[in-house]
């Protein structure tokens, strides 16, 4: 029985509304705000933008697929050096050519940033340091996405809301349009004779695999010559190689979607989503909920503690500037304690300033003098501690030489010190472009880190300035850093130094003396062994130099 039909067969009585007034019964007419029983309320769904792809976009879809496969091969699987540089050069060239074909012109700042992207593409060819190459990959992805976004949106690079721009250009826009890569490819093949032939060929290959396997098995059973021939073929095309190729093809599929999504989401006017600065400003205003008095009360004890800390430890901290070592401290302990103190304090102070500028009720353009004063005091204390820690590190390096950790931490300390200087300037000059200054400074510092080739720098400094304190184990560990360091250590001018350190090491004498192996020969064989782990390790300048010396 229908629950909407009364038992006596009469029409249903109009039901009263909340005011008690009977409502008229409109048979067959949907009522506002009314949904039949069991039918969920409709939700507002954002309509999907359907686009008809142009010829250039269809071509770019296939180019994106090819670039994605190259990225999987020469960035994710094998960071080869020369080939990785060639890939990024090809990638940025394809993007810039497409932007030009779609009517987008680059401003002077965009052209400069494009040059920066090309320059950092060369990092893979000049160094074998895995960490540097990994950081460079991230830098190129974010920098390239920012270039495309700023050029197509006609916005200056690294404006006030740069973090929002970077997120939108590298994450939001590309990921929300990833599926358009497959739509563009499908539209290219659909209704096209060549496309139909390609689809038929793919289906034919898929059907041929199991049939070919069955026939091959029967032929191998029937004839010994066929069996030997197919076994040789199977050895040449190993399962590991096939599996690796399949993995790379599988990974390249979403990468192709990302590359095409990045391009089309910024070149199609109906798809591009620009950063709404008014909305960002409103969002920042809405989270400013903490009263300034509460901020003063919470930050004051920290500032007082810093003052007491410096007064009580003034001799300890100033020893580094005077070049003196405090009593009951070794160089290692003195520098190490200073670094961890610095790292913890910088994190806390950065968090405090971030909290002040983000959550204080009156901040930004309304920031009162007291709040500015607290930001300046915290930044100044951080700079004092940073300067002291750098002095300690210099003392430590003069005594014990360079290591990767010492280079990276010193670089990080200098970078953060510059950021705190900009914070101080920002308190007195509200129109100071903090984001742009921070981006330019980071780029310059990152340039110094990458193009100085830290491993080669470490090896050169230690071999030249720490020969008296180096042990053979130190030299061995240096050569193991990467081909950058090994190419320096194995230079012929260091042969006598290595051999003398080798004979000072009793453990090495017991292990290799009977074989007539010298220390220099041991280092060379060790470096060659690391180099031969993969043929792709040889495609950079350091590896080429090392191979010629070996």
C-alpha positions in Angstrom: 0.0 0.0 0.0 1.2 3.5 -0.9 1.8 5.4 2.3 0.8 8.7 0.7 -2.7 7.3 -0.2 -5.3 7.5 2.6 -7.2 4.3 3.6 -10.6 5.8 2.7 -9.4 6.8 -0.8 -9.8 10.6 -0.1 -7.3 13.2 -0.9 -4.9 13.9 1.9 -5.8 16.7 4.2 -3.5 19.8 3.9 -1.0 19.8 6.7 -0.6 22.8 8.9 2.7 24.7 8.9 4.5 26.0 12.0 2.1 28.9 12.2 -0.9 26.6 12.3 -2.3 27.8 8.9 -3.4 25.0 6.5 -1.3 24.9 3.4 -2.9 24.3 0.0 -2.3 21.0 -1.7 -0.7 21.3 -5.1 -1.0 18.0 -6.7 2.1 17.1 -8.8 3.7 20.5 -8.1 7.0 20.3 -6.2 7.0 22.5 -3.1 9.8 24.8 -2.2 12.0 23.2 0.4 10.1 19.9 0.1 11.7 16.6 -1.0 9.7 13.3 -1.2 10.3 10.8 1.5 13.5 8.8 1.1 15.0 11.3 -1.4 18.1 13.2 0.0 18.3 16.9 -0.3 20.2 18.1 -3.3 23.7 19.5 -2.6 25.3 22.3 -4.5 27.8 20.8 -6.9 30.3 22.9 -8.7 29.8 22.3 -12.4 32.7 20.7 -14.2 34.3 22.9 -16.9 34.2 21.0 -20.1 36.6 22.3 -22.7 37.3 21.5 -26.3 41.0 21.0 -26.6 42.9 22.9 -29.3 45.5 21.3 -31.5 48.3 22.8 -29.5 46.9 21.4 -26.3 46.5 17.9 -27.8 50.2 18.1 -28.9 51.2 19.3 -25.4 49.3 16.3 -23.9 51.6 13.9 -25.7 54.7 16.0 -25.0 53.7 15.9 -21.3 53.6 12.1 -21.4 57.0 12.0 -22.9 58.4 14.4 -20.4 56.8 12.4 -17.6 58.6 9.3 -18.7 61.9 11.1 -18.9 61.3 12.5 -15.4 60.6 9.0 -14.0 63.8 7.8 -15.6 66.3 10.6 -15.1 65.1 12.1 -11.9 63.3 9.5 -9.8 65.2 6.4 -10.9 68.5 7.7 -12.1 69.7 11.2 -11.2 72.4 10.8 -13.8 73.8 14.3 -14.1 74.1 15.2 -17.8 70.9 13.5 -18.8 69.0 15.1 -15.8 70.3 18.5 -16.8 69.2 17.8 -20.4 65.7 16.8 -19.2 65.1 19.9 -17.2 66.4 22.1 -20.0 64.0 20.3 -22.4 61.1 20.7 -19.8 61.6 24.4 -19.3 62.1 25.0 -23.0 58.9 23.2 -23.9 56.9 25.2 -21.3 58.3 28.5 -22.4 57.6 27.7 -26.1 54.1 26.7 -25.2 53.5 29.9 -23.2 54.8 31.9 -26.2 52.5 30.0 -28.6 49.5 30.8 -26.4 50.1 34.5 -26.3 51.8 34.9 -22.9 54.7 37.2 -22.8 57.3 37.2 -20.0 58.3 40.3 -18.1 61.9 41.1 -17.3 61.6 39.5 -13.8 60.1 36.3 -15.4 62.9 36.1 -17.8 65.5 36.4 -15.1 63.8 33.7 -13.1 63.6 31.5 -16.2 67.4 32.0 -16.4 67.7 30.9 -12.8 65.8 27.7 -13.6 68.1 26.9 -16.5 71.1 27.6 -14.3 69.9 25.2 -11.5 69.2 22.6 -14.1 73.0 22.4 -14.5 73.6 21.4 -10.8 73.1 17.7 -11.7 76.0 17.9 -14.1 78.5 19.5 -11.7 77.9 17.5 -8.5 77.4 13.9 -7.3 76.0 14.9 -3.9 72.6 13.2 -3.5 71.3 15.6 -0.9 72.1 18.6 -3.1 70.4 17.0 -6.1 67.3 16.1 -4.1 66.9 19.7 -2.8 67.5 21.0 -6.3 64.6 18.8 -7.6 62.2 20.4 -5.1 63.5 23.9 -5.9 63.0 23.4 -9.6 59.5 22.1 -9.2 58.4 24.9 -7.0 60.3 27.5 -8.9 59.0 26.3 -12.3 55.4 26.2 -11.1 55.8 29.8 -9.7 57.2 30.9 -13.1 54.2 29.5 -15.0 51.7 31.0 -12.6 53.2 34.5 -12.3 53.7 34.7 -16.1 50.2 33.7 -17.0 48.5 35.6 -14.2 50.7 38.6 -15.0 51.7 39.0 -11.4 55.2 39.8 -10.0 57.2 37.0 -8.5 57.1 36.5 -4.7 54.6 39.1 -3.7 53.1 39.6 -0.2 51.1 36.4 -0.4 53.9 34.3 -2.0 53.2 31.2 0.2 49.6 31.1 -1.1 50.8 31.6 -4.7 53.3 28.8 -4.4 50.7 26.4 -3.0 48.2 27.3 -5.6 50.6 27.1 -8.5 52.4 23.9 -7.5 49.6 21.9 -5.7 46.1 23.3 -6.1 45.9 24.2 -9.8 47.9 21.2 -11.3 46.2 18.5 -9.1 42.7 19.8 -9.8 43.3 19.4 -13.5 45.3 16.2 -13.7 42.6 14.3 -15.4 42.6 16.6 -18.4 45.8 15.0 -19.7 43.9 11.8 -20.4 40.9 13.7 -21.8 43.2 15.5 -24.2 44.9 12.3 -25.3 41.6 10.5 -25.7 40.1 13.4 -27.8 43.2 13.2 -30.0 42.7 9.5 -30.7 38.9 9.5 -30.9 37.4 9.9 -34.3 40.8 9.8 -35.9 42.0 7.0 -38.2 45.5 7.1 -36.8 44.1 7.0 -33.3 42.0 4.0 -34.1 45.0 2.3 -35.5 47.0 3.0 -32.3 44.2 1.6 -30.2 44.0 -1.5 -32.3 47.8 -2.0 -32.1 47.7 -1.7 -28.3 44.9 -4.2 -28.1 46.7 -6.5 -30.5 49.8 -6.4 -28.4 47.9 -7.2 -25.3 46.3 -10.2 -26.9 49.6 -11.4 -28.4 51.4 -11.7 -25.1 49.7 -14.8 -23.7 49.5 -16.5 -27.1 53.2 -15.8 -27.8 54.1 -17.2 -24.4 52.2 -20.5 -25.1 53.8 -20.9 -28.5 57.3 -20.1 -27.2 56.9 -22.8 -24.5 55.8 -25.4 -27.0 58.7 -24.6 -29.4 61.2 -24.7 -26.5 60.0 -28.2 -25.7 60.2 -29.3 -29.3 63.6 -28.0 -30.2 66.9 -27.6 -28.3 68.1 -24.8 -30.6 65.0 -22.7 -30.0 65.3 -23.3 -26.3 68.8 -22.0 -26.2 68.0 -19.0 -28.4 64.9 -18.0 -26.2 66.9 -18.5 -23.0 69.6 -16.2 -24.3 66.9 -13.7 -25.1 65.4 -14.0 -21.7 68.7 -13.4 -20.0 69.2 -10.2 -22.1 65.7 -9.0 -21.2 65.6 -9.9 -17.5 62.5 -9.8 -15.4 64.0 -7.1 -13.2 64.4 -4.9 -16.2 60.9 -5.5 -17.4 59.5 -4.9 -13.9 61.6 -1.7 -13.5 60.3 -0.4 -16.9 56.7 -1.2 -15.9 57.2 0.7 -12.7 58.6 3.7 -14.5 55.8 3.7 -17.0 53.2 3.4 -14.2 54.7 6.3 -12.2 55.0 8.5 -15.3 51.2 8.3 -15.7 50.3 10.6 -12.8 53.4 12.7 -13.5 52.1 13.4 -17.0 48.8 14.4 -15.5 50.6 16.8 -13.2 52.7 18.4 -16.0 49.7 18.9 -18.3 47.5 20.0 -15.4 50.1 22.6 -14.5 50.2 24.0 -18.0 46.6 24.0 -18.9 45.3 25.2 -15.6 47.4 28.4 -16.1 46.9 29.0 -19.8 43.1 28.5 -20.0 41.3 31.6 -18.7 38.3 29.6 -17.5 40.5 27.2 -15.5 43.1 29.5 -13.9 42.5 30.2 -10.3 44.4 33.3 -9.1 45.2 34.0 -5.5 42.4 36.2 -4.1 44.4 38.7 -2.0 41.3 40.2 -0.4 40.2 36.7 0.6 43.7 35.9 2.0 43.6 39.2 3.9 40.2 38.4 5.3 41.3 34.9 6.3 44.4 36.3 8.1 42.2 38.8 9.9 39.7 36.1 11.0 42.4 34.2 12.9 43.7 37.2 14.8 41.9 36.3 18.0 44.5 36.6 20.8 44.4 39.9 22.7 47.7 41.8 22.5 47.8 42.0 26.4 47.9 38.2 26.5 50.7 38.2 24.0 52.7 40.7 26.1 52.3 38.6 29.2 53.3 35.3 27.4 56.3 36.8 25.7 57.7 38.9 28.5 59.1 35.9 30.6 61.0 34.7 27.5 62.7 38.0 27.0 63.6 38.3 30.7 65.0 34.8 30.6 67.1 35.7 27.6 68.5 38.7 29.5 69.3 36.6 32.5 70.8 33.9 30.4 73.2 36.2 28.6 74.3 37.9 31.8 75.0 34.6 33.6 76.8 33.1 30.6 78.5 36.1 29.1 82.0 34.6 29.6 80.9 31.3 28.1 79.5 33.0 25.0 82.2 35.6 24.4 84.9 33.0 24.6 84.2 32.1 21.0 84.7 35.7 19.8 88.0 35.9 21.8 89.2 32.6 20.3 89.5 31.1 23.8 88.2 27.7 25.0 86.3 27.8 28.3 87.6 25.6 31.1 86.4 22.0 31.3 85.3 22.0 27.6 86.7 20.3 24.6 86.4 22.0 21.2 83.9 19.3 20.1 81.7 19.7 23.2 81.9 23.5 23.1 80.8 23.8 19.4 78.2 21.0 19.6 76.4 22.5 22.7 76.4 25.8 21.0 74.7 24.4 17.9 71.9 22.6 19.6 71.3 25.6 21.8 71.1 27.7 18.7 68.8 25.3 16.8 66.3 25.1 19.7 66.3 28.8 20.3 65.9 29.7 16.6 62.9 27.3 16.3 61.3 28.8 19.5 62.0 32.4 18.5 60.7 31.8 14.9 57.6 30.3 16.3 57.1 33.1 18.7 57.4 35.8 16.0 55.2 33.7 13.7 52.6 33.6 16.5 52.8 37.3 17.2 52.4 38.3 13.5 49.6 35.8 12.8 47.4 35.5 15.8 47.7 38.8 17.7 44.5 40.8 17.5 46.2 44.0 16.4 49.0 43.2 14.1 49.9 43.8 10.4 49.2 47.4 9.5 47.7 47.9 13.0 50.7 46.5 14.8 51.4 48.7 17.9 54.8 49.9 18.9 55.0 47.5 21.9 54.4 44.4 19.7 57.1 45.7 17.3 59.5 46.1 20.2 59.0 42.5 21.3 59.6 41.3 17.8 62.8 43.3 17.6 64.1 42.2 21.0 63.5 38.5 20.2 65.2 38.9 16.8 68.2 40.7 18.3 68.7 38.0 20.9 68.5 35.4 18.2 71.2 37.2 16.1 73.5 37.4 19.1 73.2 33.7 19.8 73.6 33.0 16.1 76.8 35.1 15.8 78.2 33.4 18.9 77.4 29.9 17.5 79.0 30.7 14.2 82.1 31.9 16.0 82.2 28.6 17.9 81.8 26.7 14.6 84.7 28.6 13.0 86.9 27.7 16.0 85.9 24.1 15.7 86.5 24.0 12.0 90.0 25.6 12.4 90.9 22.7 14.7 89.1 19.7 13.3 88.4 20.6 9.7 85.1 20.4 7.7 82.4 17.9 7.5 79.0 17.8 5.8 77.2 18.6 9.0 79.4 21.5 9.8 79.0 23.0 6.3 75.2 22.5 6.3 74.7 23.9 9.8 76.8 27.0 9.2 74.9 27.6 5.9 71.6 27.3 7.8 72.8 29.6 10.6 73.8 32.4 8.1 70.5 32.0 6.2 68.3 32.2 9.3 70.3 35.2 10.6 69.5 37.1 7.4 65.8 36.3 7.9 65.8 37.7 11.4 67.5 40.9 10.0 64.6 41.3 7.6 62.1 40.8 10.4 63.8 43.7 12.3 63.6 45.9 9.1 60.0 45.0 8.7 59.1 46.4 12.1 60.3 49.9 11.2 59.4 49.9 7.4 56.0 48.3 6.9 56.2 48.5 3.1 59.5 46.4 3.1 58.9 43.5 0.7 59.8 40.7 3.2 58.7 37.8 1.0 60.6 39.0 -2.0 63.8 39.7 0.0 63.5 36.3 1.7 63.0 34.5 -1.7 66.0 36.3 -3.3 68.2 35.7 -0.3 67.3 32.0 -0.2 68.0 31.7 -3.9 71.4 33.3 -3.6 72.3 31.2 -0.5 71.1 28.0 -2.3 73.2 29.0 -5.3 76.2 29.2 -3.0 75.4 25.8 -1.5 74.9 24.0 -4.8 77.6 25.5 -7.0 80.3 25.4 -4.3 80.0 21.6 -4.4 80.3 21.0 -0.6 81.9 17.6 -0.8 84.7 18.8 -3.0 85.1 21.9 -0.7 85.3 19.7 2.4 87.9 17.4 0.8 90.1 20.3 -0.5 90.0 22.2 2.8 90.9 19.2 4.9 93.6 17.9 2.6 95.2 21.3 2.5 94.8 22.7 6.0 94.3 19.7 8.3 97.1 17.3 7.1 98.6 17.1 10.5 95.4 16.0 12.3 93.9 13.8 9.5 94.0 10.0 9.9 93.7 7.5 7.1 90.2 6.7 8.3 89.3 10.4 7.9 90.6 10.3 4.3 88.6 7.1 3.6 85.4 8.6 4.9 85.9 11.7 2.9 86.4 9.7 -0.3 83.1 7.9 0.4 81.1 11.1 0.5 80.6 11.3 -3.2 82.5 11.5 -6.5 83.0 15.2 -5.7 85.2 14.4 -2.7 86.8 11.3 -4.2 87.9 13.3 -7.3 89.8 15.6 -5.0 91.3 13.0 -2.6 92.7 10.9 -5.5 94.6 13.8 -7.1 98.2 12.7 -7.6 99.5 15.5 -5.4 98.0 13.9 -2.3 99.5 10.5 -2.9 102.4 10.9 -0.5 100.1 12.2 2.2 97.7 9.3 1.9 100.5 6.7 1.9 102.0 8.2 5.0 98.7 8.2 6.8 98.2 4.6 5.7 101.4 3.5 7.2 100.5 5.2 10.5 97.4 3.1 10.6 98.4 -0.3 12.1 95.0 -1.8 11.3 95.4 -1.1 7.6 98.9 -2.4 7.6 97.8 -5.7 9.0 95.1 -6.0 6.4 96.8 -4.9 3.2 100.5 -4.7 3.7 101.1 -8.4 2.7 99.3 -7.7 -0.6 101.7 -4.9 -1.4 98.8 -2.4 -1.6 99.6 1.2 -0.8 97.2 3.6 0.8 96.7 5.6 -2.4 95.9 2.4 -4.3 93.4 1.4 -1.6 91.6 4.8 -1.8 91.5 4.5 -5.6 90.1 1.0 -5.6 87.5 2.0 -3.0 86.5 5.0 -5.1 86.3 2.9 -8.3 84.1 0.3 -6.5 81.6 3.0 -5.4 81.7 4.5 -8.9 80.9 1.1 -10.5 77.8 0.5 -8.5 75.8 2.0 -11.4 76.8 3.1 -14.9 74.7 6.2 -14.3 77.1 7.4 -11.6 79.6 8.5 -14.2 77.5 11.1 -16.0 78.7 14.2 -14.1 81.9 16.3 -14.1 83.3 15.0 -10.8 82.8 11.3 -11.9 84.4 12.0 -15.2 87.4 13.6 -13.5 87.6 10.7 -11.0 87.4 8.1 -13.8 90.3 9.8 -15.7 92.4 9.8 -12.5 91.7 6.2 -11.8 
